[in-house]
Amino acid sequence: MAQERSRTISIFLCLMLSSLSDCHPRAAQNNSSTSVLRAATNHTKTKDIAAEVAGYADVAKKIIDLAVFGAAQNRSYRRLADFTDTIGSRVSGSQSLEMAIKYMHNVMTLDGLDVHLEPVKIPHWVRGKENAEMIVPRSKSLAMLGLGSSVGTPPGGIKAEVLVVQSFDELKRRASEATGKIVVFNQPFVSYGETVAYRAFGASEAAKVGAVATLIRSITPFSVNSPHTGWQDYQAGEKRIPTACITVEDAELMWRLAQRGQKIVVRLTMEAKTLPDADSFNTVAEIKGWEHPEQVVLLSGHLDSWDVGQGAMDDGGGAMISWEALSLIKDLGLRPRRTLRTVLWTAEEQGGVGAQQYYDLHKVNLNNFDLVMESDLGTFTPVALQFTGSDAARKVMEEVVKLLAPINTTKLETHGEGTDISPWLAAGVPGASLHVEDSRYFWFHHSEGDTMTVQDPGEMDLCSALWAVVAYVVADLQDMLPRRRRKLTLDDHK
């Protein structure tokens, strides 16, 4: 079979070379016949891929039945509950994150998988004690969460008048009013991708106009007086001032007071500090491929979380279904041609730190990575698979998702995404992510509300089934997914 495949590839290369008109003396007169032949060849290939993938229908159904109705029903949920109830939140650099890594190494080893740890260096920011209080025009405690990488206040805190604005543009217009004040951003929620800029850059923008601290309305469309934390980035050359998120309710309260012309004074105290980078690990589990063990289909979620709630939704669920996918395949006695590798990333919340170091270590084998998959937007009811790759690869994946008809998730969307797989996508490796019914995701995101109560066992079963079917079938196909051509850079050789 290998010889037959090599002969097919050789014929295909000859056909491709013969179509290059600038270097073939008879290209002009053969152009029409070559186009017809190419079209016929492509049509045949499409039919062949469709038939090959359709041959996995029985296997896909066995995976789905085991995950959704069989002995593995509710298993990913139970695993997540055991993990998050035992470990809790897992912020980068913390002892609890290291406990989580050891926990997952142990349980995946007991599950019969090939498990190892790969060392990385990660940021170590510590929140410390913090408090915010409005003292004028009345006394009111403000629920708040300091933002990752924020500096602390002086020991006695900062007491200052407040300037409330609703946008960066308004801050620029009122720059002369900002000196010596605490800037409160009461920006409306548009979308996470757009509105998160205030959390990320609000402190530096306020520092440019002389503010002494910032309080930023939490990046969420819905609130029950709950603040949401997250990472923020100080801009080079700008003064670093303390920054925290407050609730939607308190931001709107201060906006209304300001609109009435009432003076607002807030006292902010934060012990936040950044320690030297900490030693940590990416956690890796595998089922080795029987024919091409060097080729890899990678599934992933991140193991770290913020230091509030349980990190069950972000991203405990994604980590657990990436483990569960391997368990389902192992339980059925399946072993694909290529290696199935689950990576539980560390320090994703600080900007994909662990994943970037993994990429830097493994990019020398870039061409052996067939597909990279990431789940980091919740494990609610799945509605589609998102995919980034060449047109030829998309045609293959369109056939693969047809196998998910028993759970009604046969839609393939554009734009596979994920912080941790983004370096691979940028390098031209095909990538996939999970699209779920995520309307509630940002209600709980980076808050005390991210607990097991958000999770549903049946929904996690569906996500696990989808994840396992896609990963196994792609890993077992005769050929790797076709990828876009990409020019090599100097970085590729470092």
C-alpha positions, 0 to 999 in steps of 0.5 A: 500500500505504501508503494502504491501511495508513493506512485500516486504522489509521483504521478501527481507531482509530474502533473503539477510540474507539467502545468508550469507554463514558463518552464515547459516548452509545450505548455501553451498547447497543452494548457487546456488538456492539463486543466481538464486532467487536473480538475478530474484528478481533484474530483477523484481525490475529493471522492476518495477522501469522502469514501475514506472518511465515511468508512469511519462511521461505525468507529465514530458511533462507538466513540459517541455511544461510549461517551454519551450513553455508555460506561463513560457517561458523565466521566469528564464531569466527575473528573473535573469535579474531583479535580477542581474540588480538590485543587481549587483555583490555579494561578500562574506561579502558585503552589496550587498550580503545581499541585494541579500539575502533579494531580493530573500527571498521576491520574492520567498515568493511572489511566494507562496513558504515556505521561510526562512533564515538560519544564517551563518558566512562568510569571508569578504575580501575587494578589495580596490583600486588597480593598476599595471603598467609596468614602464620598459622597457616602461610605460604600465598599466596592467589590474589586479584583486587582488585575494581573501584573498590577503594581500595588499601592503605597502601604497606606493606600491611595485616597483620591478623587475620581474621574469617570469616563466611558471611553478612551476618547473621552479620557483624552478629551478630559485629560486635563481633569485626570491629573492626581485622580483615580480614573474609573472606566465605565465602558459599555460591553460590546464584545469581549474581543473589543471591550477587553482593551480597557482591561488590558490598556486602561492603566497605561492610558490613564497614566499618560494623563497623570492618573494615580490609579484605575478602576475598570468596569468588569468585562462582562455583559451580565453581573450580579455585583461580581468583579472579573479579573484578568491580565493587563499590560503596562505599556513600555515607557509609561508609569505603572499605576495600580489597576483593578476591576470593579463591578458593573453596578458600582461603575454605573453608580459612580457614573450616575453620581458624576453625571449629577456633578457630585464629587466622588472620593475612593480609597484603594489599597492593593498589596499586589506584587510580581515575583521572579518567574517560577518553575512549572510544567506543561503536562503531556499525555499520549497514545503513540501512533502505530504507523507514524508515531512521529506525526502528531494530532494535538488536543489541548486545554490549559490547566492554570486559572485565575485565583478566584472561583474554581477555574472549572469553566476556564479552562478545567472543562477544556483540559478534561475533555482533552484527557477524556478524548484519549480515554475514550479511544483507549477504552475502545482499544483503538490506536491511530496511525499517528500519535494523539497527544494531549497537552495541558498548558500552563500560564495561558492566562498570562498570554500563552506563556507555557504554550509559546515555550512548547512551540519554541521547543517543538517547532523543529518538527513543525511538519510533523504536526498534523492538526492542533486543537484547543478548547478554551471557550467553555464546554457547553453544548457544542454547535460546531467545529471551528477550523483554520487551514488550507482549502484542501484541508477544509474539504477533508474536515467537512467530511470528518464532521459529518461523522458527528451527525448522531450528536447534531454537530456537523457544521464546520465553521471558519476561524479555528482559534486559541491563545495556546495554538496560535503560534502553530496556526501562524506557522501554517499548521491546521488548527481547530477549536470548539464552538459551544453555546457560549452566551453565558461564558462571560457571565462567569469568566475570571470571577468567583462564579467560575465553579462546578455549578456552571458545568453540565455533565451531559454537555461535557459528554457531547464535547468529549465525543466531538473532540475524540471523534475528530482527533481519532479520525484525523490521526488515522487517515492515510495522509496528513491534512494538506496545508498552505505553503509558507515561506520559512523565516530565520526564526524557523531555523533557530 
